[in-house]
């Protein structure tokens, strides 16, 4: 008995599947062949435009001399250069008394002659 009941259900299900498919209209693909093939092509990438800095800051040589019109900007402080005709190394040494992290090995001095600014940049250690 149970087998006959299962057979009847299976037949009804088969009929339902067939009737549902017949009722629905086949969907037409919206994409043309070219659009479908374009999916496999590599995307075109635009070249990013390089941003130009407003002012050029150069790596300064320690031999360059600065006057008292130059200002050092470091750690939120604005420190005027104390003496005229100081080299950048002397300025760094002067700053090292207040800021011990500005050691000779780890500090790079950036000089902006147009704006008369000096910016010391501390680099990290190799192993840390």
KAWOSUL-V476700 format. One record per pair of residues at least 12 apart in sequence whose ideal C-beta (glycine too) atoms are under 7 Angstrom apart, sorted by sequence separation. I is the first residue (numbers start at 1). GAP is how many residues later the second one is. D is the distance in whole Angstrom. If there is no record, write none. Layout:
i->{I & I}
gap->{GAP & GAP}
d->{D & D}
This chain:
i->{68 & 82 & 92 & 68 & 107 & 108 & 67 & 66 & 68 & 92 & 107 & 108 & 68 & 106 & 67 & 92 & 106 & 67 & 102 & 72 & 65 & 66 & 102 & 65 & 74 & 88 & 101 & 65 & 66 & 64 & 72 & 88 & 63 & 64 & 75 & 62 & 66 & 74 & 95 & 62 & 62 & 91 & 60 & 92 & 88 & 73 & 71 & 70 & 71 & 72 & 73 & 74 & 64 & 69 & 70 & 70 & 72 & 59 & 60 & 60 & 59 & 60 & 58 & 66 & 57 & 58 & 57 & 55 & 55 & 55 & 57}
gap->{12 & 12 & 12 & 13 & 13 & 13 & 14 & 15 & 15 & 15 & 15 & 15 & 16 & 16 & 17 & 17 & 17 & 18 & 18 & 19 & 20 & 20 & 20 & 21 & 21 & 21 & 21 & 22 & 22 & 23 & 23 & 23 & 24 & 24 & 24 & 25 & 25 & 25 & 25 & 26 & 27 & 27 & 28 & 28 & 30 & 44 & 45 & 46 & 46 & 46 & 46 & 46 & 47 & 47 & 47 & 48 & 48 & 49 & 49 & 50 & 51 & 51 & 52 & 52 & 53 & 53 & 55 & 57 & 59 & 60 & 62}
d->{7 & 6 & 7 & 5 & 5 & 5 & 7 & 6 & 7 & 6 & 6 & 6 & 5 & 5 & 5 & 6 & 5 & 7 & 6 & 7 & 5 & 6 & 7 & 7 & 7 & 5 & 6 & 6 & 7 & 7 & 6 & 7 & 6 & 6 & 7 & 6 & 7 & 7 & 6 & 5 & 4 & 6 & 5 & 6 & 7 & 6 & 7 & 5 & 6 & 5 & 5 & 5 & 6 & 5 & 7 & 6 & 7 & 6 & 5 & 6 & 7 & 4 & 7 & 7 & 4 & 6 & 5 & 5 & 6 & 6 & 7}
